[in-house]
Structure formats: C-alpha cells, structure tokens
Amino acid sequence: MSSEHSAEPVISFEDVHLGFDEGEILRGLSFQVAQQETKVLVGESGSGKTLAMKLAAGLLRPDSGRVMVLGRDVTAMSEYELLEFRRNIGFVFQEGALFDSMTVEDNVAFRLHEENPEDESIEPRVREALRFVEMEDAIDKLPSELSGGMRRRVSIARALVSKPQVVFYDSPTAGLDPVTSQTIITLVLRLRDLQGVTAMLATHRLQDAFSLANFRFDEESQRVVRASENGKPRTLAGAPGNGAAATTFVLLREGRAYFEGGPEEVLKSNDQYLQKFLADARS
C-alpha cells in the first residue's frame, strides 16, 4: 500500500437510508473515512452501527443513498462484482462467527480455498496470519476447544489472511473480560500501525475507542505505547509503521451521524446528549 494519501476518502456514506419491517433505522447517514483512518462507531443499541458496516461490505443494500468503498459504488455492484470486491476487505463479526465443524486452519483458509483451492501458498499464508494473532499453536484445534478470546483472535486472522486494505470490526471485544479485551485491541493496533489498514470499528466499550485513539503499536519495541510526541497526542494520519494513524468517532443517533470528531473534541464537547451518552457508557 502506498504511504501517500489520496484526497478521496476510502469509505463514504452519502445520505444512506435503510429500514425493515419495524421501521427506518438509518435516516440519512453521511460520513467519510480517510485512508489509514480508524472510524469508531458508537451509539445506543439499535442505532445502526453494525448495519453501517454491513452496508460498506456489500452484505446489505440501502433503500436509498450511496456507499462508496475504495473508489467503487458498493450499492450498484452485482453479486459477482461483490464477490471480487470483498477480497479487498476483512470483516470481524461479533462473536467470531467461525465454522464449528472446521479446524482453525480451515476457518482461516476458507476464503483462500474458495478462490484457488490448489494454491500452494495457502498454508504459509494461514500460518502467517495465525502467527500475527499468536494462535499458530492452535492451528489444528476446533472452535469448541478455544476460549472466547481465542476465537476472536482466529476471526481476526481470517479477516487479515488476504491482506485487505479495509477491515470492519463488529464489537470485537463484546462479552470478553478486560484482560482479553485488551489483547484484542492490541491486535487491532498492530494491524493498523504495522500494515496501515483503513478500518471501521463498532463498539459499546468507550475504553476500547479511547485506547485506539490514545495508543499505538511500536514496531521497534513490539509494545503498545502512548501515541504522543513531546507530550502532545499524535492525531495526523500517516504511513504504516509510524504510529500516526488517525482515530475519529461517529456517534449514531436517530439514524444519522449526530456527532463526529476526534477524541479531544469528544471530551471537550458541551453537547448534552453526547455527555449523557459518555456518562452512561462509563457507568
């Protein structure tokens, strides 16, 4: 991936509407995600965080509006075009969504086998992905033999095995204890800062969101460190490996992007609803 940033956003939602039998959920959702940016989606349950990511991945189609990803109109793609498009993205589903009857190796290799089952590079690529999430020793195990955190790490390996340009994380730490949650966030930081992926992440855990905004993974020390320079937070987008990737927040409310900004803007905002949401999320 080039270290130079395109002026065009990697992901763009343009007045997106989507509803089901119970009514309209997204009512004109609009926001953008820049190259190598991590956009954290927060909001109450049912506000449309997961729906937004499924729309960007082409798993759902909006009733109206447009979703652009990697310069392509996802809403106008045929099913065949979507299959090709999804090779450029990774999706970490809530709870992992692994195939129970398949080994860890087969779960991670599933997409690669679909594309080219005779490819001799599949096993090395699977091992590389599992090594990245520190799960190579579990390559022959079944999901039932793994803890919740281990299954989530395998899900991340499956998402990154094709070296995607964009990764979507749907509540990657939901239901996990604090220590395991931090392990997952560390993996997200590693993928962001070492490979420079663009990402959207939905979460109910504000501590996860602020960890992504305030920390980075340092390649030299192989540790998570505070993302600061001379005591000032680093918030500019940058090239992979330099730890300068931007993290911004979108608060979804009533089907729209109610508030958007960086971590400092979130904390300094005097908006009453935003402050109530922050207080409720911390309680």
N, C-alpha and C positions, 0 to 999 in steps of 0.2 A: 504494500500500500504506500502511496506517495506521502511524504511528510508535508507537502504543501497543501493548503486548504482551499477547497473550492468555495466560490462565493455562493453556490447553490446549496440549499440545505439537503442533507441526506434523507430526511423524513419531513414531510409536510402534510398537515391536515388542513383542509380548506372547506370550512362550513359544512362539516360532516353531520348528517342526521342518521339515526338508526333506532328503530323501535321494534317491539314484539307485541304479543297479544296484550300484555299488561300495560302497554303504553310506550311512548317515546322515551328512550334513555339518553341518547346523545342528541342535543338540540342546537347544533351549530358549533361543533367543536373545531377549533382552529389553533394550531401551534406548530412550531418547527423545531427540528433537531439538527444541529450543525455537525459537521464532520468531527469525529472523535469525541463528541459531547455525550455525556450520560444525562438523560432526561428522566427524572424521578417523578412518577405519577403518584400523587397522594389524594385522598378523599375518602368520604364515608363509604361503607359497603353499598354496592349497587350504583355507585356514581359513574361507572363505565371504564374503569382503569383496564381491566382485562379485555373488555370489548375493543378498546382502542388498539391494544397490541395485536389482537387477532385480526383486526382490520388491516393493520400495517403489514401483517404476514400473509395477507390474502386468504385467511381462513374464514372470513366473513366479508360480505359486501354491504356497503352502506345503502340506505334508501335514497340518499342524495348527497351531494358534495363529492370531494375528490381526495384521495390519499396517494401521495407521490413518495416513492421509496427508491433511492439510488437512481434518480432521474427518470423513473418509469411510473406510469399511472397504473397502480395496482388495481384500481376499481374497474379498469377497462380490459384487463387481461383475460384471456381464455384459460380454461383449466390446464391445457397443455402448456401455455406460457407461464402459468403459475408454478407448475412443477419445476420448470427450468429456473425461474426466479428464486425459488426457495433454496436453491443451492448456495445462494449468497447470504443467507440469513441463518441464525440459530435461534431456537426457542426453548427456553427452560420453563416447562409447565409447572404449575403448583403441584406439590406432592410428587414431582418427578416424572410420573406417567410412564414408567418403564413397563416392558412386556414381561409378565411374571414367568412365562414358560421359557424365556431366553436367558442365557448367561449374560454376565456383564459385557463380555466381549461382543456377543451378537447384538445386544442392545445398542452399544456404541457404534457398531459397524452397520447397523440396519440400513441407513440411507446410502452408504457406500456400496453395499451389496445390491441395492435396488438399481443403482446407476451402472455398475460394472462388476458383476459377481466374479469375474475371472481376474480382476486386478490384483496383482501380487503385492502391491504396496498397501493393501488394506490393513493387514495385521500390524505392520510397523506404525501406520498412522493411528490405529486404535491404541496401541501401547503408548505412543507419544502423548495422546490426549489423556489417557488414564494416568500417565506419569505426571502430567501437568496438575492434575487434581489429587495426586498422591493416592491413587487407587489401583495401581498396576497389580499389586499382590492379590486383588480380588477379581482378577480377570475371568476366572473360571467359576465364580460363585453365581448363585441365582439371587434375584432381588429379595426374596424372602429371607435370605441369610444375612442381609445387610440392615444396619440401623437406618433411621430416617435421614440422618445427616449424610450417611454414606450413599444412600440412594440419590439424594440431591446432588452430590458431587459427581456421581455417574451421569446424571442428567445433564450437568454442565459439560462433561466430557463429550457426550453425544452431540451437544449443541455446537461445540467448537471443533469437532473432528474434521469438518470440511473447510476449516479456516474461513469462517464467514466474515463479511465486512460489517454486518449488523447483528446484534444479539438482543433478544427480548427476554426479560426475566419476569415471570409472573409470581410475585410473592415468594421469592426463593428461600426465605427463612421462616415462613409460616409454620407454626407448630414445633419449632425446634427450640432447644434450650439456649440460653445466652452464649455459652461457650461454642456450641456447634454453629450457632448463627454467625458468630464472628469468623469462624473458619470459612463459611460460605462467602461472607463479604470480602474476606481476604482473597479468595479465588476470583471474585468479580473485579477487585482492584488489580490483581495480577493480569487478568485478561485485558483490562482496559489500558493499563500503563505499559505493559510489555508488548502487546500486539496492536494497540491503538484502535480497538473496535469502537464503533458508534453503538450506543445502547439506549433502550428504554427499560425502566425497571418500575414495576408496581409494588407498593409495599404499604402495610399498615404500621410498620415499625419506624418511627422517626429517627431512632438511634442509628438504624441502617442507613437512612438517607443522609444524615449528617456525617456518618463515618465516610461515606463515599465522597462527600464534599470536602472534608477536612483532612483526609489522609490519602497517601499514595503508596504504591509498592515500589521500593527502591531496588533496582536490579543489582546494583553492586553489593549491597549488604544482604539482599534477599529477605528484607524485612519490611513491614508496614511502618511508615514514618509519617510525621505530621507534614502536610502539604503546605509548607511555609517557606518563605525566603526573607531573611532579615526580620523575622517576626511578623511578616505580613502574609496573609493567605495568598496562594497562587491560584488564580481563577481563570487565567487565559488558556484557551485551547492550544495544544502544542503537538509535537510529533511523538510517535510511540517511543516509550522508553525514557522520556524526560520528565515524566510525572506532572505535567502541566495541563492535563485534560480537564475541561470544564464540567461542572455538575450543576444543573439547574433544576428547579422544582416547578411542577404544574399542579395546582390544586383544582380538582374537578368538582364542580357543584352545579346541580340542575342541568347537567348535560353539556356544560361549557367549561372552558378554561377560565376559572374565576380569578385566579392569581397565578402569575408566572414571574420567577426571578431566582437569583442566586441565594445561597444560604444567609448572607448578611442582610439581603433585602427581606427575606422571610422573617428573620428575627427582629428587624427594625420596624416592620410594618405596623401601623396603628389600626389596620382593618380589624374590626371587632369579630367578624366571623372567623377570619384566619387565626386570630389569637385564641378564640374559643376552641377551634379545631386543634391547635397545637397543645392547648392545655388538656383537652380530653384525650388526645393521643398519648400524652405523657403519664396520665393517671392510671 
